[in-house]
Amino acid sequence: MKKIHLIQISVSNIDKAIKWYCDILGFRVAKRHYHYPVAIDLVHKDKNFRLILHKDKFIDHVYPPGGRTQFGIEVDDIEEALKNLEKKGVEVIHKNPLNFPLGRYAAIKSPDGDIHELVEINGRKKKSTQEEQSKNRAHKK
């Protein structure tokens, strides 16, 4: 296997889901797989990750209803990310991040009840902040 090509999520309301995944998580609607109102292809702002939102009622004959998908979203500062998502009305499951061997995580809930995790990897927060400070100094020159 080379890489994960895409993740598909079953949603009850495609318009509400598009708004949530775009406005809250930073995806944008792509033209590559545009089959509205049945399915929509979303691309993350870094263009390395595709997500397909698929209307529940159109796939019940292929997969059992109620199947849900979880994925992790890497963030530089988990507390700041949680604060920003709460301001946008996102339901945060873990108000305090939990530890795991590679760092910390906290779960959030999509409008359809899917659980997604924010993940902060040990050591990357400091490196990312240092890189940003270097860029800011370069722009000031």
Disulfide bonds with the S-S distance in Angstrom:
none
